[in-house]
Amino acid sequence: MDVCIKVDKQIQNYLPLLGVKEKKSLLYTIKSFMELKENTQRISIEQYNKEIADSEARIDAGNYFTQEEVEALIK
C-alpha cells in the first residue's frame, strides 16, 4: 500500500476521536501548511547562482560571523 494512502487512512481513523478544539487546531495547522506551500516560489538557476556568488563574495570580503561569535551574540 502506498505510504500516502496509509497516512490518509490513519488520519481518517483518528479524526472522529478528536474534539472540536483539537479539530479546529488541526484545521489551523493544515491551513498554515497550505499557505506555506502556496507562498513558496522557486527561483531560477540564474538567481540561485547569483545568490551563491554574492554569498561567496561576502565570505571572501570577511563579512561573516564565526560560530563562536554567533554563540556570543545569542548569550
Backbone atoms as SQL, in Angstrom:
CREATE TABLE atoms (id INTEGER PRIMARY KEY, chain TEXT, resi INTEGER, resn TEXT, atom TEXT, x REAL, y REAL, z REAL);
INSERT INTO atoms VALUES
  (1, 'A', 1, 'MET', 'N', 0.847, -1.195, 0.000),
  (2, 'A', 1, 'MET', 'CA', 0.000, 0.000, 0.000),
  (3, 'A', 1, 'MET', 'C', 0.885, 1.249, 0.000),
  (4, 'A', 2, 'ASP', 'N', 0.527, 2.214, -0.795),
  (5, 'A', 2, 'ASP', 'CA', 1.265, 3.464, -0.899),
  (6, 'A', 2, 'ASP', 'C', 1.299, 4.173, 0.459),
  (7, 'A', 3, 'VAL', 'N', 2.443, 4.785, 0.788),
  (8, 'A', 3, 'VAL', 'CA', 2.617, 5.464, 2.078),
  (9, 'A', 3, 'VAL', 'C', 1.576, 6.563, 2.255),
  (10, 'A', 4, 'CYS', 'N', 1.311, 7.327, 1.226),
  (11, 'A', 4, 'CYS', 'CA', 0.345, 8.422, 1.305),
  (12, 'A', 4, 'CYS', 'C', -1.046, 7.879, 1.636),
  (13, 'A', 5, 'ILE', 'N', -1.418, 6.772, 1.040),
  (14, 'A', 5, 'ILE', 'CA', -2.721, 6.161, 1.300),
  (15, 'A', 5, 'ILE', 'C', -2.797, 5.689, 2.752),
  (16, 'A', 6, 'LYS', 'N', -1.697, 5.129, 3.257),
  (17, 'A', 6, 'LYS', 'CA', -1.660, 4.688, 4.648),
  (18, 'A', 6, 'LYS', 'C', -1.839, 5.862, 5.603),
  (19, 'A', 7, 'VAL', 'N', -1.172, 6.958, 5.316),
  (20, 'A', 7, 'VAL', 'CA', -1.273, 8.155, 6.160),
  (21, 'A', 7, 'VAL', 'C', -2.694, 8.703, 6.110),
  (22, 'A', 8, 'ASP', 'N', -3.263, 8.784, 4.908),
  (23, 'A', 8, 'ASP', 'CA', -4.638, 9.270, 4.771),
  (24, 'A', 8, 'ASP', 'C', -5.599, 8.412, 5.592),
  (25, 'A', 9, 'LYS', 'N', -5.422, 7.111, 5.543),
  (26, 'A', 9, 'LYS', 'CA', -6.297, 6.198, 6.281),
  (27, 'A', 9, 'LYS', 'C', -6.145, 6.407, 7.791),
  (28, 'A', 10, 'GLN', 'N', -4.914, 6.595, 8.258),
  (29, 'A', 10, 'GLN', 'CA', -4.691, 6.832, 9.685),
  (30, 'A', 10, 'GLN', 'C', -5.353, 8.135, 10.121),
  (31, 'A', 11, 'ILE', 'N', -5.245, 9.162, 9.308),
  (32, 'A', 11, 'ILE', 'CA', -5.882, 10.440, 9.629),
  (33, 'A', 11, 'ILE', 'C', -7.396, 10.251, 9.724),
  (34, 'A', 12, 'GLN', 'N', -7.960, 9.531, 8.765),
  (35, 'A', 12, 'GLN', 'CA', -9.403, 9.276, 8.777),
  (36, 'A', 12, 'GLN', 'C', -9.824, 8.495, 10.020),
  (37, 'A', 13, 'ASN', 'N', -8.982, 7.598, 10.489),
  (38, 'A', 13, 'ASN', 'CA', -9.299, 6.808, 11.676),
  (39, 'A', 13, 'ASN', 'C', -9.248, 7.656, 12.946),
  (40, 'A', 14, 'TYR', 'N', -8.312, 8.588, 13.017),
  (41, 'A', 14, 'TYR', 'CA', -8.154, 9.400, 14.227),
  (42, 'A', 14, 'TYR', 'C', -9.109, 10.592, 14.278),
  (43, 'A', 15, 'LEU', 'N', -9.479, 11.125, 13.143),
  (44, 'A', 15, 'LEU', 'CA', -10.286, 12.342, 13.090),
  (45, 'A', 15, 'LEU', 'C', -11.566, 12.272, 13.934),
  (46, 'A', 16, 'PRO', 'N', -12.333, 11.194, 13.862),
  (47, 'A', 16, 'PRO', 'CA', -13.558, 11.144, 14.673),
  (48, 'A', 16, 'PRO', 'C', -13.295, 11.123, 16.191),
  (49, 'A', 17, 'LEU', 'N', -12.094, 10.795, 16.589),
  (50, 'A', 17, 'LEU', 'CA', -11.757, 10.712, 18.006),
  (51, 'A', 17, 'LEU', 'C', -11.412, 12.079, 18.604),
  (52, 'A', 18, 'LEU', 'N', -11.228, 13.075, 17.759),
  (53, 'A', 18, 'LEU', 'CA', -10.848, 14.406, 18.225),
  (54, 'A', 18, 'LEU', 'C', -12.071, 15.219, 18.635),
  (55, 'A', 19, 'GLY', 'N', -11.854, 16.104, 19.597),
  (56, 'A', 19, 'GLY', 'CA', -12.895, 17.049, 19.989),
  (57, 'A', 19, 'GLY', 'C', -12.871, 18.260, 19.082),
  (58, 'A', 20, 'VAL', 'N', -13.802, 19.160, 19.309),
  (59, 'A', 20, 'VAL', 'CA', -13.929, 20.358, 18.469),
  (60, 'A', 20, 'VAL', 'C', -12.660, 21.206, 18.537),
  (61, 'A', 21, 'LYS', 'N', -12.108, 21.408, 19.733),
  (62, 'A', 21, 'LYS', 'CA', -10.904, 22.232, 19.873),
  (63, 'A', 21, 'LYS', 'C', -9.729, 21.617, 19.102),
  (64, 'A', 22, 'GLU', 'N', -9.578, 20.296, 19.218),
  (65, 'A', 22, 'GLU', 'CA', -8.485, 19.635, 18.501),
  (66, 'A', 22, 'GLU', 'C', -8.681, 19.728, 16.997),
  (67, 'A', 23, 'LYS', 'N', -9.929, 19.573, 16.546),
  (68, 'A', 23, 'LYS', 'CA', -10.206, 19.659, 15.111),
  (69, 'A', 23, 'LYS', 'C', -9.921, 21.070, 14.593),
  (70, 'A', 24, 'LYS', 'N', -10.297, 22.094, 15.377),
  (71, 'A', 24, 'LYS', 'CA', -10.010, 23.469, 14.961),
  (72, 'A', 24, 'LYS', 'C', -8.503, 23.703, 14.896),
  (73, 'A', 25, 'SER', 'N', -7.785, 23.169, 15.871),
  (74, 'A', 25, 'SER', 'CA', -6.331, 23.312, 15.882),
  (75, 'A', 25, 'SER', 'C', -5.712, 22.611, 14.684),
  (76, 'A', 26, 'LEU', 'N', -6.195, 21.425, 14.389),
  (77, 'A', 26, 'LEU', 'CA', -5.702, 20.674, 13.236),
  (78, 'A', 26, 'LEU', 'C', -5.995, 21.412, 11.940),
  (79, 'A', 27, 'LEU', 'N', -7.187, 21.960, 11.835),
  (80, 'A', 27, 'LEU', 'CA', -7.559, 22.719, 10.642),
  (81, 'A', 27, 'LEU', 'C', -6.657, 23.936, 10.466),
  (82, 'A', 28, 'TYR', 'N', -6.382, 24.641, 11.569),
  (83, 'A', 28, 'TYR', 'CA', -5.484, 25.793, 11.515),
  (84, 'A', 28, 'TYR', 'C', -4.101, 25.364, 11.018),
  (85, 'A', 29, 'THR', 'N', -3.621, 24.236, 11.532),
  (86, 'A', 29, 'THR', 'CA', -2.306, 23.732, 11.129),
  (87, 'A', 29, 'THR', 'C', -2.292, 23.380, 9.644),
  (88, 'A', 30, 'ILE', 'N', -3.326, 22.709, 9.186),
  (89, 'A', 30, 'ILE', 'CA', -3.402, 22.338, 7.767),
  (90, 'A', 30, 'ILE', 'C', -3.422, 23.593, 6.890),
  (91, 'A', 31, 'LYS', 'N', -4.220, 24.582, 7.298),
  (92, 'A', 31, 'LYS', 'CA', -4.283, 25.829, 6.523),
  (93, 'A', 31, 'LYS', 'C', -2.915, 26.526, 6.494),
  (94, 'A', 32, 'SER', 'N', -2.197, 26.482, 7.612),
  (95, 'A', 32, 'SER', 'CA', -0.867, 27.088, 7.664),
  (96, 'A', 32, 'SER', 'C', 0.081, 26.397, 6.698),
  (97, 'A', 33, 'PHE', 'N', 0.019, 25.060, 6.660),
  (98, 'A', 33, 'PHE', 'CA', 0.857, 24.311, 5.721),
  (99, 'A', 33, 'PHE', 'C', 0.516, 24.691, 4.281),
  (100, 'A', 34, 'MET', 'N', -0.761, 24.843, 3.989),
  (101, 'A', 34, 'MET', 'CA', -1.173, 25.177, 2.631),
  (102, 'A', 34, 'MET', 'C', -0.705, 26.576, 2.243),
  (103, 'A', 35, 'GLU', 'N', -0.768, 27.526, 3.184),
  (104, 'A', 35, 'GLU', 'CA', -0.285, 28.880, 2.897),
  (105, 'A', 35, 'GLU', 'C', 1.207, 28.867, 2.609),
  (106, 'A', 36, 'LEU', 'N', 1.963, 28.095, 3.396),
  (107, 'A', 36, 'LEU', 'CA', 3.402, 27.993, 3.145),
  (108, 'A', 36, 'LEU', 'C', 3.665, 27.406, 1.777),
  (109, 'A', 37, 'LYS', 'N', 2.916, 26.378, 1.450),
  (110, 'A', 37, 'LYS', 'CA', 3.088, 25.715, 0.164),
  (111, 'A', 37, 'LYS', 'C', 2.777, 26.666, -0.986),
  (112, 'A', 38, 'GLU', 'N', 1.707, 27.465, -0.845),
  (113, 'A', 38, 'GLU', 'CA', 1.307, 28.400, -1.894),
  (114, 'A', 38, 'GLU', 'C', 2.282, 29.557, -2.021),
  (115, 'A', 39, 'ASN', 'N', 2.886, 29.971, -0.895),
  (116, 'A', 39, 'ASN', 'CA', 3.770, 31.135, -0.899),
  (117, 'A', 39, 'ASN', 'C', 5.207, 30.794, -1.263),
  (118, 'A', 40, 'THR', 'N', 5.512, 29.523, -1.395),
  (119, 'A', 40, 'THR', 'CA', 6.866, 29.115, -1.737),
  (120, 'A', 40, 'THR', 'C', 7.062, 29.260, -3.244),
  (121, 'A', 41, 'GLN', 'N', 8.009, 30.098, -3.598),
  (122, 'A', 41, 'GLN', 'CA', 8.279, 30.321, -5.009),
  (123, 'A', 41, 'GLN', 'C', 9.672, 29.815, -5.342),
  (124, 'A', 42, 'ARG', 'N', 9.764, 29.120, -6.416),
  (125, 'A', 42, 'ARG', 'CA', 11.066, 28.656, -6.872),
  (126, 'A', 42, 'ARG', 'C', 11.777, 29.803, -7.573),
  (127, 'A', 43, 'ILE', 'N', 13.101, 29.808, -7.423),
  (128, 'A', 43, 'ILE', 'CA', 13.887, 30.812, -8.133),
  (129, 'A', 43, 'ILE', 'C', 14.567, 30.139, -9.313),
  (130, 'A', 44, 'SER', 'N', 14.981, 30.939, -10.247),
  (131, 'A', 44, 'SER', 'CA', 15.657, 30.402, -11.433),
  (132, 'A', 44, 'SER', 'C', 17.066, 29.955, -11.051),
  (133, 'A', 45, 'ILE', 'N', 17.647, 29.120, -11.867),
  (134, 'A', 45, 'ILE', 'CA', 19.025, 28.664, -11.642),
  (135, 'A', 45, 'ILE', 'C', 19.970, 29.859, -11.713),
  (136, 'A', 46, 'GLU', 'N', 19.637, 30.837, -12.543),
  (137, 'A', 46, 'GLU', 'CA', 20.467, 32.039, -12.647),
  (138, 'A', 46, 'GLU', 'C', 20.446, 32.820, -11.325),
  (139, 'A', 47, 'GLN', 'N', 19.246, 32.972, -10.742),
  (140, 'A', 47, 'GLN', 'CA', 19.117, 33.672, -9.472),
  (141, 'A', 47, 'GLN', 'C', 19.835, 32.899, -8.372),
  (142, 'A', 48, 'TYR', 'N', 19.671, 31.589, -8.372),
  (143, 'A', 48, 'TYR', 'CA', 20.344, 30.736, -7.386),
  (144, 'A', 48, 'TYR', 'C', 21.860, 30.929, -7.469),
  (145, 'A', 49, 'ASN', 'N', 22.414, 30.859, -8.680),
  (146, 'A', 49, 'ASN', 'CA', 23.857, 31.014, -8.866),
  (147, 'A', 49, 'ASN', 'C', 24.327, 32.411, -8.460),
  (148, 'A', 50, 'LYS', 'N', 23.506, 33.426, -8.734),
  (149, 'A', 50, 'LYS', 'CA', 23.850, 34.791, -8.328),
  (150, 'A', 50, 'LYS', 'C', 23.912, 34.891, -6.806),
  (151, 'A', 51, 'GLU', 'N', 22.950, 34.295, -6.115),
  (152, 'A', 51, 'GLU', 'CA', 22.937, 34.343, -4.651),
  (153, 'A', 51, 'GLU', 'C', 24.144, 33.615, -4.066),
  (154, 'A', 52, 'ILE', 'N', 24.530, 32.497, -4.675),
  (155, 'A', 52, 'ILE', 'CA', 25.734, 31.771, -4.238),
  (156, 'A', 52, 'ILE', 'C', 26.970, 32.638, -4.440),
  (157, 'A', 53, 'ALA', 'N', 27.083, 33.244, -5.619),
  (158, 'A', 53, 'ALA', 'CA', 28.243, 34.093, -5.909),
  (159, 'A', 53, 'ALA', 'C', 28.303, 35.281, -4.952),
  (160, 'A', 54, 'ASP', 'N', 27.143, 35.886, -4.673),
  (161, 'A', 54, 'ASP', 'CA', 27.098, 37.009, -3.727),
  (162, 'A', 54, 'ASP', 'C', 27.549, 36.563, -2.336),
  (163, 'A', 55, 'SER', 'N', 27.090, 35.403, -1.922),
  (164, 'A', 55, 'SER', 'CA', 27.474, 34.878, -0.606),
  (165, 'A', 55, 'SER', 'C', 28.974, 34.609, -0.538),
  (166, 'A', 56, 'GLU', 'N', 29.511, 34.020, -1.587),
  (167, 'A', 56, 'GLU', 'CA', 30.945, 33.739, -1.616),
  (168, 'A', 56, 'GLU', 'C', 31.743, 35.041, -1.582),
  (169, 'A', 57, 'ALA', 'N', 31.257, 36.069, -2.270),
  (170, 'A', 57, 'ALA', 'CA', 31.943, 37.366, -2.274),
  (171, 'A', 57, 'ALA', 'C', 31.949, 37.969, -0.866),
  (172, 'A', 58, 'ARG', 'N', 30.834, 37.861, -0.138),
  (173, 'A', 58, 'ARG', 'CA', 30.776, 38.365, 1.238),
  (174, 'A', 58, 'ARG', 'C', 31.754, 37.606, 2.129),
  (175, 'A', 59, 'ILE', 'N', 31.841, 36.302, 1.943),
  (176, 'A', 59, 'ILE', 'CA', 32.778, 35.499, 2.737),
  (177, 'A', 59, 'ILE', 'C', 34.211, 35.903, 2.419),
  (178, 'A', 60, 'ASP', 'N', 34.527, 36.033, 1.124),
  (179, 'A', 60, 'ASP', 'CA', 35.878, 36.434, 0.715),
  (180, 'A', 60, 'ASP', 'C', 36.245, 37.807, 1.272),
  (181, 'A', 61, 'ALA', 'N', 35.247, 38.685, 1.432),
  (182, 'A', 61, 'ALA', 'CA', 35.490, 40.029, 1.958),
  (183, 'A', 61, 'ALA', 'C', 35.561, 40.029, 3.486),
  (184, 'A', 62, 'GLY', 'N', 35.355, 38.859, 4.095),
  (185, 'A', 62, 'GLY', 'CA', 35.422, 38.770, 5.556),
  (186, 'A', 62, 'GLY', 'C', 34.138, 39.200, 6.241),
  (187, 'A', 63, 'ASN', 'N', 33.065, 39.311, 5.485),
  (188, 'A', 63, 'ASN', 'CA', 31.781, 39.757, 6.027),
  (189, 'A', 63, 'ASN', 'C', 30.955, 38.536, 6.457),
  (190, 'A', 64, 'TYR', 'N', 31.324, 37.968, 7.602),
  (191, 'A', 64, 'TYR', 'CA', 30.618, 36.803, 8.135),
  (192, 'A', 64, 'TYR', 'C', 30.883, 36.715, 9.632),
  (193, 'A', 65, 'PHE', 'N', 30.108, 35.887, 10.322),
  (194, 'A', 65, 'PHE', 'CA', 30.292, 35.626, 11.745),
  (195, 'A', 65, 'PHE', 'C', 30.800, 34.204, 11.918),
  (196, 'A', 66, 'THR', 'N', 31.730, 34.023, 12.843),
  (197, 'A', 66, 'THR', 'CA', 32.177, 32.671, 13.182),
  (198, 'A', 66, 'THR', 'C', 31.153, 32.041, 14.110),
  (199, 'A', 67, 'GLN', 'N', 31.251, 30.732, 14.297),
  (200, 'A', 67, 'GLN', 'CA', 30.354, 30.031, 15.216),
  (201, 'A', 67, 'GLN', 'C', 30.460, 30.616, 16.623),
  (202, 'A', 68, 'GLU', 'N', 31.672, 30.894, 17.039),
  (203, 'A', 68, 'GLU', 'CA', 31.899, 31.458, 18.380),
  (204, 'A', 68, 'GLU', 'C', 31.231, 32.829, 18.522),
  (205, 'A', 69, 'GLU', 'N', 31.330, 33.662, 17.469),
  (206, 'A', 69, 'GLU', 'CA', 30.701, 34.977, 17.500),
  (207, 'A', 69, 'GLU', 'C', 29.175, 34.870, 17.585),
  (208, 'A', 70, 'VAL', 'N', 28.619, 33.940, 16.841),
  (209, 'A', 70, 'VAL', 'CA', 27.176, 33.743, 16.886),
  (210, 'A', 70, 'VAL', 'C', 26.741, 33.294, 18.263),
  (211, 'A', 71, 'GLU', 'N', 27.475, 32.365, 18.842),
  (212, 'A', 71, 'GLU', 'CA', 27.143, 31.889, 20.192),
  (213, 'A', 71, 'GLU', 'C', 27.225, 33.023, 21.205),
  (214, 'A', 72, 'ALA', 'N', 28.220, 33.884, 21.073),
  (215, 'A', 72, 'ALA', 'CA', 28.354, 35.029, 21.980),
  (216, 'A', 72, 'ALA', 'C', 27.200, 36.008, 21.792),
  (217, 'A', 73, 'LEU', 'N', 26.764, 36.222, 20.549),
  (218, 'A', 73, 'LEU', 'CA', 25.640, 37.114, 20.289),
  (219, 'A', 73, 'LEU', 'C', 24.350, 36.581, 20.885),
  (220, 'A', 74, 'ILE', 'N', 24.177, 35.271, 20.844),
  (221, 'A', 74, 'ILE', 'CA', 22.962, 34.661, 21.371),
  (222, 'A', 74, 'ILE', 'C', 22.892, 34.826, 22.889),
  (223, 'A', 75, 'LYS', 'N', 24.039, 34.719, 23.545),
  (224, 'A', 75, 'LYS', 'CA', 24.084, 34.859, 25.006),
  (225, 'A', 75, 'LYS', 'C', 23.785, 36.272, 25.372);
